[in-house]
Amino acid sequence: MVITDFLERNARLYGQDSCLVEINPSEERDKAATWWDFNLIESASQDVPYRREMTWKDFDRKANRFANLLLSRGLKKGTKVAILLMNCIEWLPIYFGILKAGCIAVPMNFRYSSDEIQYCLDLADVEVLVFGPEFISRLDTIEKNIPGVKTLFFVGKNGPVYSENCIALMQFCSSSAPPVALKETDDAAIYFSSGTTGFPKAILHNHQALVHSCLTEQNHHCQSREDVFLCIPPLYHTGAKMHWFGSLLSGSKAVLLRGVKPEWILRAVTEERCTIVWLLVPWAQDLLDAIDDKRVDLSKYRLGQWRLMHIGAQPVPPSLIHRWMKVFPHHQYDTNYGLSESIGPGCVHLGMENVHKVGAIGKPGYGWQAKIVDERGQEVEKGDVGELIVQGDGVMQCYYKNPNATAEVLKDGWLFTGDMAREDEDGFIYLVDRKKDVVISGGENLYPVQIEDFLRSFHKIKDVAVIGLPDARLGEIAAAIIELKDGETCTEAEIDEFCTALPRYKRPRKIFFDKVPRNPTGKIEKPALREKYCHGRLVEVQITG
C-alpha cells in the first residue's frame, strides 16, 4: 500500500463529505468559497474569503489534475518537485498530485531566505517549483541562479513573468488517476532538517514511511470519522502533515487555521466543532495567558466536543500541562516526540492514558522500538543518561547526497537521534537535552532543558532558553536568556534568588532579558542565541517584557 491509496479510498467512500477547510480569521466572516470558486488568489491580503472548503472527491480530482499536469511536461518517476506555499487549501492536493505522478515531493520552509531557497533547491535536485505570492520577491533575486529548476508554477494570479499559472493549467488536465504504478519502496518525499544545528540536510523518505506515520498517528489518537482536527503548524513540516495523516486514514475533516491568536483558535474550535487540536508550546502559553488576563472569555465559546490537546516539536514544560489541565480538566492530553528523520511525530509518545507521567516524552510509539545507549552504542542502565536511538519503518532512507552524515546517524537499522534521554523504572523516557546543547561546566554535564523547565515555573517568565558561554576557568557556564510576560518587570537579583532552589552547579551564571527566538515548529533557535551572546555582540535590552 502507498499513501495515495488512502486518498482514493476516501474519494470513493466519502466523496461528498468535507475533508479540508481553510480559515482566514483576519478576513470577513461572511465571505466563503470552494476550491474552484476561488482558485486564483492574488495575495493573502486581497479579497481572501474567510472560509474555503473542499470535499474528498474534489481533493482526489485536484491531485489527479496536478499529477497529469506534471506528466504532460515529461516528468518521470523520481523527479523532484518543491512546494513553497503558506498553509492553504491547495497545499495538500498539490502534494498528493506530486506523489500520484511518481515524483518526489519537496516541501520547503516558508521562512527560508532567498539564499536558503536556492541552497535547498540545489541540494535536492529540484526540477519543478510550485510557489505562492508571498515568495515572489525572494524568488526574483535568485530566479536566474537556479538553472536546475526547469519549471516554476505559480499558485495565484498575476504571477511573475518567469512562472506559469498552476491552477489555470490544471483545469485543462484530466481528473482521472494517472497511469503510474507505485510501490512502498518508491521514494516519496524529501524533507529538510530544521537547521537549528546548521544548514538544513535533505531527508529522503519512501512511501512505506509515510504509510507507517498514518498508522502510528491513528493508533495513538484514535481518530474516527466524527473527529475534526485543527491544524495550525506549517504543512511543510513533518509534524503537521503526519498528524493530519490521522484524518486521512480515518476519512475525517481537518481545518487549516491561518493564524495563532487565542481567540482565533477558540473560534475555529467552536465554529468547526473541532475535537483534536495540536498546539506548539508558545501557543498553549498564549492561550492560557489570555484566559488568565480575561482577554478571552471561555463562556463565549462551544468547547464541549474538544476531546484532545496534544503538543510536540519541542520539550514541553510540565508546569504548562498542569496549568492546562486545571483550565480544561475534561481534555485528554498527549505529547509526541519525533524527528523529520523518523517521519515526524510518534516514534515516542506519552499516550493519552498517561497524563500522570507528564514530563516524560513517553514510550516507543506504535510500530517503533527505542533504546538509550552510551558512546559505544551499549544500552545504559535505567536512570542513566544516554543517547536515544529509534528503529521502525518510519526511519529515513538517507540524507540525500550526504553519505557521511547518513553513516553518522544510521547504524544497523537504528537512527541515532542526537537527543540525550533517560528511562525511569516504569519504562517512560524523559528527554534531557540535545547532545550538542549539553553544557559541560567544570566537568559537570548541565542539561539546559532541565534548567529551562525550572525557570519557566517563575511567575514572571514567559519563555526561556539556556545556552553555554565560553569560560576560561570552567570551560563553559550556563546562561539564561529570559523573555518576560507582557507588562512584567524583573531584575537579575530576582532570578538569582529564585534559582537558589537549584543545586549550585546548575544555576545560570549569566542572565539576559531578551526575546527567545523560535522557528515555525516551536524549536528554540539556539545557534542564533550563541551567535549573539558568545561573540561579544550584546545589545542593550529592556528588562520590561
N, C-alpha and C positions, 0 to 999 in steps of 0.2 A: 504494500500500500504506500502511496505517496500523498503528500499533504493536499494536493489539489483534489483528490478523491473525496475528501470531506465536503468541499465546496459544491462539487457536482451532486453529491448525495443530498445536501440541504436544498439545492435548487429543485431537485425532483420532489422531495417530501414536503418542503415548507416554502415553496416558490413565492407565494403571495404574502408571506409574513415579513414584517420589518426585521432587518438584520443590523443595519447601521443607521445611526442618527448623528448628525453633526450639529452641535450647538455653538453659536457665536454670541456669547452673553452680552457683549458690548453693543449689539445691534438691536433694532426694534423688534419687540416680541411678536408682533402681528405679521411679520414677513416670514414666509416659509417657501420652500421649493423642493422639488425632487431632483435627482441627479441630472435628468435630461432637461428639466425646465431651467436649470441654472448651471449650465455646463461650460460657460465661457467667462468665468470670473476674471476681472482685471486686476484687482488687488484686494487685500484683506480689509481695506477701509472704504471701498467704493461699492455701495449698494449690495452688500452681502446680506443674505437672509439670516434671520435669527436661527432658523431650524431647516435642516436639509435631511432627507430620508431616502433610504434605499431598501428594496426587498432582496431576498436571497436570489430570486430569478434574475433580477437586474444585475446584481453583483456578478453572477456567473456569466451573464451575457457580456457585460463590460470587460471582464477579464478575458473572455474569448476574443472580443474585438481587438483588444490591445495585443494579445498574442498573435493574432492574424496580421495585424499591422507590422509587428516585428518580422514575422516570417516573409511578408511581402517585400521587405527590404533586404532579403537574402541572409538574414541572421541564422546561424547554425547553433546546434546544441553546444552549450558551454560558453557562448558569447556573454560577456559581462555587460549588464545594463544597470546603471546607477539611478537612484531615486534621491532627489534633493528637493523635498517638499516639506512644508509645515504640515502638522496634522490636519487632514481634511478627508472628506468622504471619497475622494478619488484615490487616496493613498493605497488602500488595500486591494482594490481591483487592479491597479497597475502592478502591484507586487505579484499578485497571483497570475496576471497575464504574462509576466516575465517567466514565471515558473512553468506555465502551460506551454510556452513556446520552447521549453527545454533550455532556456537561458539561465544565467546565474544572476540573481537579484543582488544589488549592492546598495543597501540603504546608507545614507550619509547624514552626518550630524548637521543640523541646521544652523549651528553656531560656528561652523568652520569659517575661517577667513579665506580669502582668495588663494593664498599660498597653500593652506591646508587642503582646500578642494583640489587644487592642481596636484598636490602630492598624492592624495588618496586615489584620484582618477588614474594616475600613472602607476601607482603601486598595484592596483587591482586589474590593470589592463582593460579598463572600461572602454567600450566602443560606442555606447549609446548613453546619453544622459537625459533624464526627464527632470525638469525643474519648474519651479513656480515663480511668480512675480517678485517675491521677496529677495530673490537671489540675482536679479538682473545686474545690479551694479557690481556685485562681486565677480560675476562671470564676464562682464565687459572687459575687465582688466586682464583676464587670462585666456580669453576665447581663442586668441591666435597662438597660445603656448600649450595647447592640449591636442597635439596632432593625432594622438591615438583615438580620440573621440570623433567618430565619423558623422554622427547624427546627434542633434540636440532637439528634443521635443519639449515644447512649452505648454504648460497647463494654465490656460488663461486666454486673454485676447490682447491684441496689440503687443505681441512679443517682439523681442529684438530681431533684427534682420537675419542674424545667423541661426535662427531657430525656426522650427515648423510647429504649427498648431496641432498639438497632440489630440485633443478631444474632437476637433473638427474632422481630422483624418479618420478617427476611429468610426465615425458614423457611416463611412463607406466600406467598412470591413465586415466580414461575416461574423455573426454572433454564435455560430456553431463551434463546437470544440475543435481545436486544430489537430491535425493528424500526426501528433508527436507522441511516441511511446516513451514513458518514463518508468524508471525503476528506483527502488530505495537507495541504491548505491550511487545514483547520479548526484553530482554536485548541484547544490540548490542555491546557496546564498553565501555572500561574504559580508561579514560584519567587522567593524573596526573597534579595536580596543579603545577604552575611554580616553587614553592619552594622559592619564594622571601621573604616569611614570615616564613620559617622554613622547616621541612621535607615535601615532597610532600604528598598530600592527593589523594586517588583514587576516581575518579569522574565517577559514573555509569550513562550511558545514554541508552535509548531504541531506537528502530527503528523509532518510531514516532518523536523523537527529531532530528534524522539525516534527515528524510524527511522534517521536518519543516525548517531545515537550508538550504536545497536545494531551497525550495520555497521562503524563505526570501532573499537569495543571488540573485536569478534570478530576483525577483521583484525589488530589489534595483538597479541592474546594467544592467538589460535589455539584458542579453546575448542572442545572436541569433546564428544560425548555422554558420554565417560568422565570428564570433568573434574568436580570438586566445588569450588565456590567458597565460601570462608569470608568472610562479610560481617559486619564488626563496626561500622563507622561508621553514623551515623543515616541512615535511609532518606529522611528529609525532604530531604536534601541531594542535589544532582545527582550528586555524585561517587559515592556508594554505589550509588544506583539505576542509574546509567548503566554502572557496572562490572558490576552484576548483569544488565544487558541482554545481556551476552555469554552468560550462562547461558540467558536467554530465547531468543536466536537459535539456540543450539546444542541446546536441549532438554535441558540438563543440570541437575543438582541444585545447590542453594545452601543454605548453613547460616547462619542468623541467630544469632550468639552474643551473648547479653546479658551482657557483662562483658569486661574487658580485662586481667585478671591474666595474667601469663605462663603459669602452669600451666594456666589455663583454655583459653588459646589452643592450647597444645600438646596438651592432652587432646582438644579438639574436632578438631584435625587428625588425631589418632590414631584416635579412635572413628568419625569420619565419613569417614575416608580422604580428607581434603581435599588437593587438588592445587594450588590457587591461593589465596593469601592476600593481601589488601590491607591494609596497615598504615599508620597515621599515625606520624610520626617519634617522638613520645613513647613509643608502644607498642613500637616496634622497640628503642628505647634501653632500656626497662624489661626487655624480654625478654633482651637481651644482658647487662645488668647482673645479672639473676637467674642466668644461666648462669655468669658470671664469679664471682659470690659463692657459687656452689654451692647456692643455694636451689632451683635446678631441675637435675635430673639427666637429660640428654638420653637416656641409655641406657634410661630407663623408658618411652620413647615410640616409636611406629612412625611414622617421618617419611620413609621412603624414597620414597613416592609424591608428596611435596610438591615440585613442579617449579618454581613461580614465586612470588616475593615481589615485590610492587610497591608503590610509595609515591607519593602525590600530595597535593594540597591545600595544600602549603606547601613552601618551599625545603628541599631535602634536603642535609644536610651530607655531603660526600664521605667524611669520616672515618668516618661511621656505616656507609656501604655497604662500605668496605674492611674494616671490622671484621666486618660481617655475612658477607661472603664468606669470611673466614677460618674462621668457625664453621660456615657452611653452603656449602661450596665447590661442591656439586652444583647449587645453586639458579640458575635464571635470574633476572635482575633487570630491572626496568623502572621508569621514573618517568614520570608523566603530568602534563602541565600543562593546565589548563583553567580556565574561569570558569563561573559559572552562566549568564552571558550567552552563552557558547558551548556550552551544554548539557552542562556538566560536563567530564570529563576527555577528553583525547585530541586537542585541536586542535594541540598539540605534544607529542611523546613521544620518549623516548630510543631505544627499541627494544631488544628482548631480546638482540640480537646486538651491541650497542654498549656493553657494560659497561666497555670501555677508555676511554669518554668520560664516566665518572661525574663529576658536577659540572655537566654540561650538562643542560638540560631536553629537548634533542633537536632533531629536525627537524619540519617540518609533518606532522601526522598524516594518516591515510587520508582522502582527500576534502577536505583543508584546504590553504590557502595561508597563508603568513606573510611579513611584511616588518618591517624595523626602520627607523623614519623619524625625521626631525628635527622641530622645532617647526612647520615649514612643510608637513609631510607628505611630504617628499622622502626617498628611501632614503639611508641613510648608508653610508659605506664599511665594508667588513668590518673588524671590530675596534673600530669606534667605537660608543659607547653612544647609543642612541635608544629611542623607544617602540615596543614590539612591537604590531603590528596583525595581525589574522587575518581570513580570509574562508572561508566554507563554508556548507553547508546547515544547519549546527547553530547559526548565529548567531540570536539572539533576534529577534522581530518588533519589540519596542519595550520601553521601560519603561512599563508600563501607567499611563495617565493622567498621564504626565510627558513631554510632547513636548520640553521644553527639555533635560532630561537625556538624552533619546534622541538629540537632534541633536548633543550634545557627543561622543558615543561612536560613533555610526553615521554614516559618511561614505562615500558612493559604494559602499556594499555592504561596507565594511571596518569591523570592530569594533576600536576603539582601546582597548586593554586597560588602560592606565594603568601597565603594568609596563615598567620600563627594562631593556634587554637588549643583548647584543652577539652577533655571529656570528663564529665562527672561520673559518680558511681552508678547513675541510672542510665548512662549511655547518651546523655544530651551533650551536644557540642557547643562550646562557648567560643566566640571569636575574640581573640586577644588583640591582634593588630595585623597590619600588613607587615610582611617580613622586612620590607625596605623602610618601613616607618618606625621600626623599633629604635628607641634612643638608648644608646649604651653610655651610661654616665658613671664614671669611676668604677667600671667593671660590672655595674648592675644593669640588667635589662629593664627599661621602662617602657610600658606599653601605652601609647597615647590614648587609645580608646578607653582604657580604664580611668585615666585621669579626666578625660573629656566627660565621661558619664558622671563622675563625681561632681565636676564643676557645674554641669547643667542643672543640678539639683538646687543651686543657689537661686533664690527667687528673682534676682535682677538680671540673670543671664538668659539671653535668647538662644545663642549658639556659641560654640567654642571649638577651636582647633588647637592641638598641641603638636609642636614640632621640635626637633633637636637643633640647637645652635652650637657651633663650634666653641670649645672652651679649652684654653691652654693647659689647665690643670686636670680637668675631669674628662677631657676628650669631647664630650657633649653635655649640654644641660637642657632641661625641658623648658620650653617657652610656651605660654598660653596666649593665643590670640582670642580675645573675648568680644563678642557682639552683644550689646545690652538690649534689653527690651525697650520699645519706644517710650520715651519720656523718663527713663531711669537715668540716674547718675551714680557713679561708683568710683572708688579710689583703689589704688593698688593695695593700700593697707587693709581695706575691707576684704579683698580677695585673699591676702596673706592670712588674715585672721580666720577666714572660713577654711583655708587649707590646713590649719593645724590639726584637723581630724585625720589627715593623711599621714602615713609614715613619712618621716623627714625626707628620705631619699626620693620620694615620689612627688614632692611639692614642686610646682613650677618655680624656676629661679628668675624668670623674666615674665612680665605681664605687659601685653599690648592691647589697647582698646581699639578695635577696628572691625570692619565688616568681615565675615567669614565667607570666602568665595566658594560656591558650589557649582558643579557642572549641571547640565539639564537633567541628569538622572539622580541628582542629590548628593553626589560624592564630593567631599571636600577637596579642593584643588590645592593640595599641599605643595606641589612643585612651585606654584605661583607664590605661596607664602614663604617658602625657603628662599626663592629668588629675591623677594622683597626684604626679608629680615636677616638673611645670612650674609648679605653683601654690603651691609652698611648703608643701604639706601632707605633709611627710615624716614617716614613723612610725619609731619605733625598731625595728630588726630585729636578729635574731640572726645572727651570722656562721656559726654552725654550720648545715649543711644538714639 
